[in-house]
Amino acid sequence: MLRIKHIIYGLIILSLTALAMTTQVVDPVDWEFRTEQKGDEAVLFLDAKVDKPWHMYSQYLEDGGPIPTSFNFEASEDYELIDKVNEGESVKHYDPNFKMDLAYFEGDCSFNQRIKIKNSAPFVIKGWLEYMVCNDKECLPPEMVDFEFNVAGLSGVKADDSEKGNTPLENSESDSSSDGPSFGQVKNPVKWTFSSIPLQDNKYEITYRAEIEDKWHLYSQNLEPGGAVPTYFEVYLDSSNVIEVSEVIEPIPTVEYDPNFEMDQAYFSNEVEFKQVATIEGEPGLFQAWLEFMVCNDKECMPPEIVDLKIDLRTGKEYAEAKEKTGQYANAKYELDCVDIENPYSNNTSEKAKDPLSFMELFLAFLGGMGGGLLALITPCVFPMIPLTVSFFTKGSEDKKKGKFRAITYGFFIFAIYSAIAIPFHIWNVSPDILNEISTGFWLNMIFFAVFVFFAGSFFGYYELTLPSSLANRTDSASNKSGLIGIFFMALTLAIVSFSCTGPILGSLLAGVLKGGPWPLTMALAGFGIALGFPFALFAMFPQLMNKLPSSGGWLNSVKVVLGFVELGLAVKFLSNADLVHQFGWVKRETFFLIWMILSLACGLYLFGVIKFPHDSPKVRMSPVRIGFATIFIAFGIYLFPGILKNPWWEHGLLAGFPPYKHYSWYPHESHCPLDLDCTDDFYIAQDMAVKKDKPIFIDFTGHACVNCRRMEENVWPKEEVLKLLNEEFQVVSLYVDDKRELPLEEQDTVLIEYSNGETKEKKIRTIGNKWSTLEIMSFANSTQPLYAILSPDGCLLNEPVGYTPNVQEYVEFLKEGIEMNKRYNKEKGLAEKN
């Protein structure tokens, strides 16, 4: 009794606590404002501290979600805004409040705005900001906050010395790297300095020192192939009095798993010094060399960069040549005049290209589920149950109408039981992107491979795949109850005892729609349940139709064996998916065709009675249907055969997206283009081709060592609609930013790049990769891969570029928008030329 009282008191206290919490006025964000000035520029910092478990949203959100954070500065002649408000590193996760992926901040976050000072006297900048915060269960209304900044004028005297912070201006840019491309943030995370000291015997110790920004790392010289570009040093022996150099010595690096390359990598953080000994002949002069390096953080990598260096051995310091900044650099070649990242052509149009396929995807998932249910219906675990169950309902009651109603209810419960499997996916609010990431990952594909091979063994009759007998016995006992409860447990009993046949089919079905999210999963399961439950209701309403059903027999086991061959074929597909992620070479394109051909021919021979399995009848009755299916499998095997040849006799369009790409092959392929698309690897050639074909240009900024690039090419590009659009509507160009092939001497250039921290630095363009990474930086204000941009044939940016986009639907919308914008652009351009 005392324990019950304690429980009641505890519930009362919990209720009062919950009530008190609901009446609290929550203020989870504290703002602080500070200024840092250097010369005629200043940075205005707007720092926020967000209490857990709340989060505040980014400035850059899609429509239909929460209120994005925004900043408004009162106009004044005292200053001028430089660029937009920069924000720190956000996280992007599925938000259950808005049921979409959103970028937001947790804990401490900072925004900053650069300004140009125009007044010599101190002045005040006023404005206001708006923000919104949510947690996993609720959101607070948007809130506005006024702010003021005291800024010293050009005289250098501050209006208020009480401002907080002491961050130097040149480091004021926040790292805004996120899952997508960070436009306008051309980063420069490594600063190199070079020096020398004299040793004995005309020897000099050369020091290459790298200062690395926080969260970034520079790679070792000694890396395994398939990962990052290692740091590399090359000395010009023929252009100086240096006659010999030692190996470059580096400290012991950190070796850890690198998510960018999905392998262990050796790297350095914060700072590192590489040392080398040079032997000279004669008087000390200029030591000339160049180095190549690559840096990454946990989310993105910068393209490999080459740095030229000169050290005056007499002084031990870097040698700087005086250069005029006008006319000495090749910037114009890499700055596309008509590419405006801040204002692509699509910004000038009010209408967006719409994709009508969302309903179609659900409908196709439903049809796929029905197909799986119909297959399950003709298996030996389910088919014999139809006449037995219907007979029980129609003859077990004197009231035939009541018996039919019970049979229909039985069919409905079968549908409901299978549909209910999708409920947890809705409760957990699983993001489609997360499911897509899981479904395309190495380990899940390997698990599916093993499970499908296991299912195939069960279908072949080597062992029985069943759920625990105790579970079946309990549900069977419960089915003896009268009323709807008994009917429900009868349906549940059918689902359990037929699992050995329906389980593999259901598993194949779920694997196919897993990455689409909860709703395609629900539609597929609903289709499966309808196809499986409908016949019971139909034959209960019209018992005479059962006379037309074929009798049970050996043909049902043949259906199971054929499904076993199908399961093995699907297992090979999942093994291929896992192989493509790491490029192990297990299942190359021809290997895939060879295995599928063997399985198809073996299935045909089985149906002709040449191959036997444990539960087959001694004599095979060759009915016209069996002969027809056997012929289809043999014909399909013949259709697959050319796929193992270097030059196939025909294209295998029916299998688009199933086998690996053509360049993942036994045979060497010259083309670097993914999927052997009709593309080029030179932007300027692509532009000429686009003008001739009157097609928009699709630019694929990619890299040989870019994992996310391969994921896009392996999981998104092969999708039928994506591949069709790329092939038919665009001139595709793949630009590899890490291509180390050296350019001809006459094509090598030097450009001047202004980085986001305000630093201006020369960049030497020596390789093909340098060329295309420079084009990406200078025209698209981005330095990460993959990056996809769509231009008109004359080189104007049609819509906003996108980065890694694993959601196929979003990617299709991006492509279709580019096509639609190109049509409008050409139409407006034609009208303008006529006028």
ZAMARGU-4260 file (C-alpha; in steps of 0.2 Angstrom, whole numbers, plus 5000, padded with zeros to 4 digits):
<rodrens>
0) 5000/5000/5000 | 5014/5012/5004 | 5023/5008/4988 | 5007/5013/4978 | 5006/5029/4988
5) 5024/5033/4983 | 5020/5030/4965 | 5004/5041/4966 | 5014/5055/4974 | 5028/5053/4961
10) 5016/5055/4947 | 5008/5071/4955 | 5026/5078/4957 | 5030/5074/4939 | 5014/5082/4933
15) 5017/5098/4943 | 5035/5099/4936 | 5029/5097/4919 | 5016/5110/4921 | 5029/5122/4929
20) 5040/5119/4914 | 5026/5123/4902 | 5023/5140/4910 | 5042/5145/4910 | 5047/5159/4898
25) 5062/5151/4889 | 5076/5162/4883 | 5089/5150/4876 | 5100/5162/4866 | 5112/5175/4873
30) 5120/5188/4861 | 5136/5198/4862 | 5142/5211/4850 | 5160/5216/4847 | 5171/5225/4835
35) 5189/5222/4828 | 5197/5236/4817 | 5212/5236/4806 | 5216/5251/4795 | 5201/5256/4785
40) 5192/5240/4788 | 5183/5232/4803 | 5174/5216/4807 | 5158/5216/4817 | 5156/5201/4827
45) 5138/5194/4832 | 5142/5180/4844 | 5128/5169/4851 | 5127/5156/4865 | 5113/5143/4862
50) 5108/5133/4877 | 5106/5114/4876 | 5095/5106/4869 | 5090/5121/4858 | 5098/5125/4841
55) 5097/5141/4830 | 5096/5140/4811 | 5107/5145/4798 | 5105/5160/4786 | 5103/5149/4771
60) 5088/5138/4772 | 5076/5131/4759 | 5058/5137/4758 | 5045/5128/4769 | 5056/5127/4785
65) 5059/5138/4800 | 5064/5157/4799 | 5082/5158/4795 | 5093/5169/4805 | 5095/5186/4796
70) 5104/5203/4799 | 5099/5221/4795 | 5111/5235/4796 | 5105/5253/4795 | 5112/5262/4780
75) 5125/5276/4783 | 5138/5286/4774 | 5150/5282/4788 | 5153/5264/4782 | 5150/5251/4768
80) 5146/5233/4770 | 5159/5221/4762 | 5151/5205/4755 | 5137/5196/4766 | 5137/5191/4784
85) 5148/5176/4786 | 5143/5162/4798 | 5152/5148/4807 | 5152/5130/4804 | 5134/5123/4804
90) 5128/5105/4806 | 5115/5098/4794 | 5102/5086/4801 | 5085/5080/4799 | 5073/5091/4809
95) 5057/5082/4815 | 5048/5099/4818 | 5049/5103/4799 | 5052/5085/4792 | 5066/5091/4782
100) 5085/5092/4782 | 5091/5109/4790 | 5107/5118/4794 | 5108/5125/4811 | 5120/5129/4826
105) 5122/5122/4843 | 5131/5129/4858 | 5143/5144/4854 | 5142/5151/4836 | 5148/5167/4828
110) 5143/5178/4814 | 5153/5192/4807 | 5151/5206/4794 | 5166/5215/4786 | 5164/5234/4783
115) 5174/5248/4774 | 5176/5263/4785 | 5173/5280/4777 | 5172/5292/4791 | 5188/5298/4800
120) 5178/5301/4816 | 5171/5288/4828 | 5153/5282/4824 | 5139/5270/4829 | 5132/5256/4818
125) 5114/5251/4822 | 5103/5237/4816 | 5093/5222/4821 | 5093/5203/4819 | 5080/5190/4818
130) 5082/5172/4823 | 5072/5156/4828 | 5076/5142/4839 | 5069/5124/4841 | 5073/5108/4850
135) 5068/5091/4845 | 5050/5093/4851 | 5045/5112/4850 | 5050/5129/4842 | 5049/5146/4850
140) 5042/5161/4840 | 5055/5171/4830 | 5063/5184/4840 | 5071/5201/4835 | 5086/5209/4844
145) 5093/5226/4841 | 5112/5229/4841 | 5124/5243/4841 | 5143/5244/4837 | 5155/5258/4842
150) 5168/5259/4828 | 5183/5270/4828 | 5185/5281/4812 | 5200/5282/4801 | 5209/5292/4814
155) 5211/5276/4824 | 5203/5281/4840 | 5189/5270/4846 | 5173/5277/4852 | 5172/5264/4866
160) 5187/5255/4872 | 5176/5243/4881 | 5172/5232/4866 | 5176/5214/4869 | 5188/5203/4859
165) 5205/5203/4852 | 5203/5194/4836 | 5215/5200/4822 | 5206/5205/4806 | 5215/5194/4794
170) 5208/5179/4804 | 5191/5185/4806 | 5183/5175/4792 | 5173/5160/4799 | 5175/5143/4793
175) 5159/5140/4785 | 5162/5123/4778 | 5147/5112/4778 | 5139/5097/4768 | 5137/5108/4753
180) 5148/5120/4743 | 5153/5136/4753 | 5152/5149/4740 | 5162/5165/4742 | 5174/5156/4755
185) 5190/5152/4745 | 5200/5146/4760 | 5219/5146/4762 | 5222/5135/4778 | 5241/5133/4776
190) 5254/5147/4777 | 5271/5142/4771 | 5288/5150/4776 | 5305/5145/4770 | 5322/5148/4777
195) 5340/5141/4777 | 5355/5140/4788 | 5373/5136/4783 | 5381/5120/4788 | 5399/5114/4785
200) 5407/5109/4768 | 5396/5120/4758 | 5380/5112/4764 | 5364/5121/4769 | 5349/5115/4779
205) 5333/5120/4770 | 5317/5122/4781 | 5300/5121/4774 | 5288/5127/4788 | 5269/5125/4787
210) 5257/5134/4799 | 5240/5125/4797 | 5224/5132/4803 | 5214/5123/4816 | 5203/5108/4811
215) 5214/5106/4795 | 5228/5094/4792 | 5242/5093/4779 | 5247/5075/4773 | 5263/5066/4775
220) 5275/5063/4760 | 5273/5044/4762 | 5255/5038/4759 | 5247/5023/4751 | 5239/5025/4734
225) 5220/5028/4733 | 5220/5042/4747 | 5226/5060/4748 | 5239/5068/4737 | 5255/5067/4747
230) 5266/5082/4751 | 5280/5082/4738 | 5296/5093/4736 | 5306/5096/4720 | 5322/5106/4718
235) 5328/5114/4702 | 5346/5108/4701 | 5348/5114/4684 | 5344/5132/4688 | 5355/5136/4703
240) 5372/5131/4710 | 5364/5117/4720 | 5373/5101/4715 | 5365/5088/4727 | 5350/5087/4739
245) 5346/5074/4753 | 5329/5067/4755 | 5316/5078/4764 | 5315/5073/4782 | 5298/5075/4791
250) 5292/5073/4809 | 5282/5057/4814 | 5265/5060/4808 | 5248/5056/4816 | 5240/5041/4808
255) 5221/5040/4810 | 5206/5035/4800 | 5201/5049/4787 | 5183/5050/4783 | 5187/5059/4766
260) 5196/5044/4759 | 5189/5030/4771 | 5206/5024/4775 | 5220/5027/4788 | 5230/5042/4783
265) 5246/5050/4790 | 5245/5069/4792 | 5251/5084/4802 | 5241/5097/4812 | 5244/5115/4818
270) 5262/5116/4812 | 5275/5106/4804 | 5293/5108/4798 | 5301/5098/4784 | 5320/5098/4782
275) 5332/5095/4768 | 5351/5097/4766 | 5357/5105/4750 | 5375/5105/4744 | 5381/5119/4733
280) 5396/5122/4722 | 5404/5139/4722 | 5396/5155/4730 | 5379/5153/4738 | 5365/5160/4727
285) 5347/5156/4725 | 5339/5140/4731 | 5324/5137/4719 | 5311/5123/4722 | 5293/5119/4721
290) 5281/5109/4732 | 5264/5101/4731 | 5252/5098/4745 | 5234/5094/4750 | 5224/5099/4765
295) 5208/5092/4772 | 5197/5094/4787 | 5184/5081/4793 | 5171/5086/4779 | 5181/5093/4764
300) 5197/5093/4755 | 5206/5107/4746 | 5212/5104/4728 | 5231/5100/4728 | 5241/5116/4727
305) 5259/5119/4720 | 5270/5133/4728 | 5286/5140/4720 | 5299/5145/4732 | 5316/5154/4731
310) 5328/5156/4746 | 5343/5167/4746 | 5356/5156/4754 | 5367/5172/4758 | 5353/5178/4770
315) 5344/5163/4774 | 5327/5171/4770 | 5315/5170/4756 | 5319/5179/4740 | 5304/5190/4734
320) 5304/5197/4717 | 5296/5214/4713 | 5281/5211/4701 | 5268/5223/4694 | 5251/5217/4698
325) 5244/5222/4681 | 5247/5212/4665 | 5257/5199/4674 | 5244/5187/4678 | 5232/5176/4668
330) 5217/5179/4679 | 5206/5183/4664 | 5207/5165/4657 | 5200/5158/4673 | 5186/5171/4678
335) 5171/5168/4667 | 5163/5184/4664 | 5145/5178/4664 | 5146/5167/4680 | 5139/5176/4695
340) 5137/5165/4710 | 5127/5178/4720 | 5115/5180/4706 | 5112/5165/4694 | 5100/5167/4680
345) 5087/5157/4690 | 5086/5171/4703 | 5078/5182/4689 | 5064/5170/4686 | 5049/5168/4698
350) 5045/5150/4693 | 5055/5135/4697 | 5056/5119/4687 | 5045/5106/4695 | 5047/5087/4695
355) 5030/5078/4694 | 5038/5061/4699 | 5036/5061/4718 | 5018/5053/4716 | 5025/5042/4703
360) 5039/5035/4714 | 5026/5031/4727 | 5015/5022/4714 | 5030/5012/4708 | 5034/5007/4725
365) 5016/5001/4727 | 5017/4991/4711 | 5033/4983/4716 | 5026/4978/4732 | 5011/4970/4723
370) 5023/4961/4712 | 5032/4954/4727 | 5015/4949/4735 | 5010/4940/4720 | 5026/4930/4719
375) 5024/4926/4737 | 5006/4920/4733 | 5012/4906/4722 | 5025/4899/4734 | 5022/4882/4742
380) 5020/4891/4759 | 5005/4901/4754 | 4996/4894/4739 | 4989/4879/4747 | 4982/4889/4761
385) 4970/4898/4749 | 4957/4884/4747 | 4959/4878/4765 | 4956/4895/4773 | 4942/4901/4761
390) 4933/4884/4764 | 4935/4886/4783 | 4926/4903/4782 | 4913/4899/4769 | 4908/4882/4777
395) 4912/4886/4795 | 4896/4896/4797 | 4878/4893/4793 | 4877/4912/4788 | 4886/4913/4772
400) 4886/4932/4772 | 4894/4931/4789 | 4907/4919/4783 | 4911/4930/4768 | 4913/4945/4779
405) 4925/4935/4790 | 4935/4930/4775 | 4936/4948/4769 | 4941/4954/4786 | 4955/4940/4786
410) 4962/4947/4770 | 4961/4965/4777 | 4971/4959/4792 | 4984/4952/4781 | 4986/4969/4772
415) 4986/4978/4789 | 5000/4966/4797 | 5012/4969/4783 | 5008/4988/4781 | 5012/4990/4800
420) 5030/4985/4797 | 5033/5003/4791 | 5026/5011/4807 | 5043/5011/4816 | 5051/5021/4802
425) 5038/5034/4804 | 5039/5035/4823 | 5058/5037/4822 | 5057/5051/4809 | 5071/5042/4799
430) 5078/5054/4786 | 5078/5048/4768 | 5096/5055/4766 | 5101/5044/4781 | 5093/5029/4774
435) 5101/5033/4757 | 5118/5034/4765 | 5115/5018/4775 | 5108/5009/4759 | 5123/5014/4749
440) 5136/5010/4762 | 5149/4996/4761 | 5143/4985/4776 | 5125/4986/4773 | 5127/4980/4755
445) 5138/4966/4762 | 5125/4961/4775 | 5112/4961/4761 | 5124/4950/4750 | 5126/4937/4764
450) 5107/4937/4769 | 5102/4935/4751 | 5114/4920/4748 | 5107/4913/4764 | 5089/4915/4757
455) 5093/4907/4741 | 5100/4891/4750 | 5083/4890/4759 | 5073/4892/4742 | 5084/4878/4735
460) 5079/4867/4749 | 5095/4864/4758 | 5087/4870/4774 | 5071/4878/4781 | 5070/4896/4786
465) 5057/4898/4799 | 5053/4909/4814 | 5053/4901/4831 | 5040/4887/4833 | 5034/4894/4850
470) 5029/4910/4841 | 5018/4901/4828 | 5010/4890/4842 | 5005/4905/4852 | 4997/4914/4838
475) 4989/4898/4832 | 4981/4896/4849 | 4975/4914/4849 | 4967/4911/4833 | 4955/4899/4841
480) 4946/4914/4849 | 4930/4920/4842 | 4927/4937/4834 | 4938/4949/4826 | 4953/4945/4838
485) 4953/4927/4832 | 4953/4932/4814 | 4967/4944/4817 | 4978/4930/4825 | 4974/4918/4810
490) 4981/4931/4798 | 4996/4933/4810 | 4998/4915/4810 | 4999/4914/4791 | 5012/4928/4791
495) 5023/4918/4803 | 5022/4901/4796 | 5024/4907/4778 | 5040/4917/4783 | 5051/4904/4774
500) 5044/4909/4758 | 5038/4927/4760 | 5054/4933/4771 | 5066/4933/4756 | 5054/4941/4744
505) 5050/4954/4757 | 5068/4957/4761 | 5072/4960/4743 | 5058/4972/4742 | 5063/4982/4757
510) 5081/4983/4751 | 5075/4990/4735 | 5065/5005/4743 | 5075/5007/4759 | 5083/5023/4754
515) 5067/5031/4748 | 5062/5034/4766 | 5046/5029/4776 | 5033/5033/4763 | 5039/5022/4748
520) 5042/5009/4761 | 5024/5010/4767 | 5017/5010/4749 | 5028/4994/4745 | 5022/4985/4761
525) 5004/4990/4757 | 5005/4983/4740 | 5013/4967/4746 | 4999/4965/4759 | 4985/4969/4747
530) 4992/4956/4734 | 4994/4943/4747 | 4977/4946/4756 | 4965/4950/4742 | 4964/4933/4735
535) 4957/4926/4751 | 4943/4939/4751 | 4940/4937/4732 | 4938/4918/4733 | 4928/4919/4748
540) 4915/4930/4739 | 4916/4919/4723 | 4920/4901/4729 | 4917/4894/4711 | 4933/4903/4705
545) 4944/4891/4716 | 4939/4877/4703 | 4950/4886/4691 | 4965/4887/4702 | 4979/4874/4698
550) 4981/4860/4711 | 4996/4860/4722 | 5011/4850/4717 | 5029/4850/4712 | 5027/4866/4702
555) 5026/4876/4718 | 5043/4870/4723 | 5050/4875/4706 | 5043/4892/4709 | 5054/4892/4725
560) 5070/4886/4716 | 5068/4900/4703 | 5066/4913/4716 | 5082/4906/4724 | 5091/4910/4707
565) 5084/4927/4708 | 5090/4930/4726 | 5107/4925/4720 | 5107/4938/4706 | 5101/4951/4718
570) 5115/4946/4730 | 5128/4949/4716 | 5121/4966/4714 | 5123/4970/4733 | 5141/4963/4732
575) 5144/4974/4717 | 5138/4990/4726 | 5150/4986/4741 | 5164/4983/4729 | 5161/5000/4720
580) 5163/5010/4736 | 5181/5004/4739 | 5185/4999/4721 | 5192/4982/4726 | 5190/4975/4709
585) 5179/4960/4715 | 5165/4962/4703 | 5170/4972/4688 | 5157/4975/4674 | 5161/4959/4664
590) 5162/4949/4680 | 5144/4955/4684 | 5138/4950/4667 | 5147/4933/4668 | 5139/4928/4685
595) 5122/4934/4680 | 5123/4924/4663 | 5128/4908/4673 | 5113/4910/4685 | 5101/4913/4671
600) 5107/4898/4660 | 5107/4887/4676 | 5089/4893/4680 | 5084/4888/4662 | 5092/4871/4663
605) 5084/4868/4680 | 5067/4872/4672 | 5071/4860/4658 | 5075/4846/4671 | 5094/4845/4668
610) 5098/4852/4686 | 5090/4845/4702 | 5087/4851/4719 | 5083/4842/4735 | 5064/4844/4735
615) 5061/4842/4717 | 5049/4828/4710 | 5057/4813/4702 | 5049/4817/4686 | 5047/4834/4678
620) 5031/4838/4669 | 5036/4850/4655 | 5020/4860/4654 | 5019/4875/4641 | 5021/4887/4655
625) 5037/4879/4661 | 5045/4878/4644 | 5040/4896/4641 | 5049/4902/4657 | 5064/4890/4654
630) 5066/4898/4636 | 5065/4916/4643 | 5079/4912/4656 | 5090/4904/4642 | 5087/4919/4631
635) 5091/4931/4644 | 5108/4922/4647 | 5112/4924/4629 | 5107/4942/4630 | 5119/4944/4644
640) 5134/4935/4635 | 5141/4950/4625 | 5143/4960/4641 | 5159/4950/4645 | 5167/4955/4628
645) 5178/4970/4626 | 5166/4976/4612 | 5149/4970/4615 | 5138/4966/4601 | 5124/4976/4608
650) 5120/4988/4622 | 5112/4982/4638 | 5100/4996/4640 | 5087/4985/4649 | 5100/4983/4664
655) 5105/5002/4665 | 5110/5005/4683 | 5112/4987/4688 | 5130/4982/4682 | 5145/4993/4686
660) 5150/5007/4674 | 5159/5003/4658 | 5176/5010/4664 | 5176/4998/4679 | 5181/4984/4668
665) 5193/4970/4664 | 5198/4980/4649 | 5207/4997/4649 | 5196/5012/4644 | 5203/5028/4638
670) 5188/5039/4643 | 5189/5047/4660 | 5170/5051/4659 | 5159/5042/4671 | 5147/5029/4664
675) 5156/5032/4647 | 5145/5048/4644 | 5148/5058/4629 | 5159/5070/4638 | 5176/5079/4637
680) 5188/5083/4651 | 5192/5101/4644 | 5180/5115/4648 | 5185/5126/4633 | 5182/5111/4621
685) 5165/5107/4630 | 5160/5125/4627 | 5163/5124/4608 | 5154/5107/4608 | 5139/5115/4618
690) 5138/5129/4605 | 5137/5117/4591 | 5125/5106/4599 | 5115/5120/4606 | 5115/5112/4623
695) 5119/5119/4641 | 5135/5114/4649 | 5135/5102/4664 | 5152/5105/4673 | 5157/5091/4685
700) 5171/5097/4696 | 5178/5081/4702 | 5194/5072/4708 | 5202/5055/4706 | 5203/5053/4725
705) 5186/5061/4729 | 5175/5048/4738 | 5159/5058/4737 | 5162/5060/4719 | 5162/5041/4716
710) 5147/5040/4727 | 5137/5051/4716 | 5144/5042/4700 | 5139/5025/4708 | 5123/5029/4716
715) 5115/5044/4708 | 5121/5046/4690 | 5116/5028/4685 | 5098/5031/4690 | 5088/5030/4674
720) 5081/5048/4674 | 5098/5056/4679 | 5107/5046/4666 | 5095/5050/4652 | 5095/5069/4656
725) 5114/5069/4656 | 5115/5060/4640 | 5102/5069/4630 | 5101/5086/4637 | 5118/5092/4642
730) 5136/5093/4636 | 5145/5085/4650 | 5163/5090/4655 | 5172/5081/4670 | 5186/5092/4676
735) 5198/5083/4688 | 5206/5095/4700 | 5219/5083/4706 | 5225/5077/4688 | 5244/5078/4690
740) 5248/5077/4672 | 5259/5092/4668 | 5253/5105/4656 | 5264/5110/4641 | 5276/5124/4645
745) 5266/5137/4635 | 5250/5133/4644 | 5258/5135/4662 | 5252/5151/4670 | 5252/5161/4686
750) 5237/5169/4693 | 5234/5180/4708 | 5220/5174/4720 | 5212/5184/4734 | 5207/5172/4748
755) 5193/5174/4760 | 5204/5180/4774 | 5209/5195/4764 | 5226/5187/4759 | 5232/5189/4741
760) 5244/5175/4734 | 5251/5170/4718 | 5246/5152/4712 | 5256/5143/4699 | 5247/5133/4686
765) 5258/5119/4681 | 5247/5104/4680 | 5229/5100/4673 | 5223/5099/4690 | 5229/5116/4694
770) 5220/5123/4679 | 5203/5116/4683 | 5204/5120/4702 | 5209/5138/4698 | 5194/5139/4686
775) 5183/5132/4701 | 5190/5145/4713 | 5190/5160/4703 | 5174/5158/4694 | 5163/5148/4706
780) 5171/5154/4723 | 5173/5136/4728 | 5186/5124/4731 | 5178/5108/4736 | 5172/5093/4726
785) 5161/5087/4720 | 5153/5103/4713 | 5140/5103/4699 | 5136/5119/4689 | 5125/5121/4673
790) 5130/5135/4661 | 5122/5141/4645 | 5132/5137/4629 | 5139/5155/4630 | 5145/5152/4648
795) 5132/5160/4659 | 5127/5152/4675 | 5109/5146/4674 | 5105/5141/4692 | 5114/5139/4709
800) 5128/5125/4708 | 5126/5110/4720 | 5138/5099/4729 | 5136/5081/4735 | 5118/5077/4733
805) 5114/5059/4737 | 5095/5062/4736 | 5091/5057/4718 | 5075/5067/4717 | 5084/5083/4722
810) 5097/5080/4709 | 5084/5077/4696 | 5076/5094/4701 | 5093/5103/4699 | 5095/5096/4682
815) 5078/5100/4676 | 5079/5117/4683 | 5095/5120/4673 | 5086/5114/4657 | 5071/5125/4660
820) 5082/5140/4663 | 5092/5137/4647 | 5076/5137/4637 | 5071/5154/4645 | 5088/5161/4643
825) 5089/5157/4625 | 5072/5164/4622 | 5075/5180/4631 | 5092/5181/4622 | 5084/5179/4605
830) 5071/5192/4608 | 5084/5204/4614 | 5094/5201/4598 | 5079/5204/4587 | 5075/5221/4596
</rodrens>
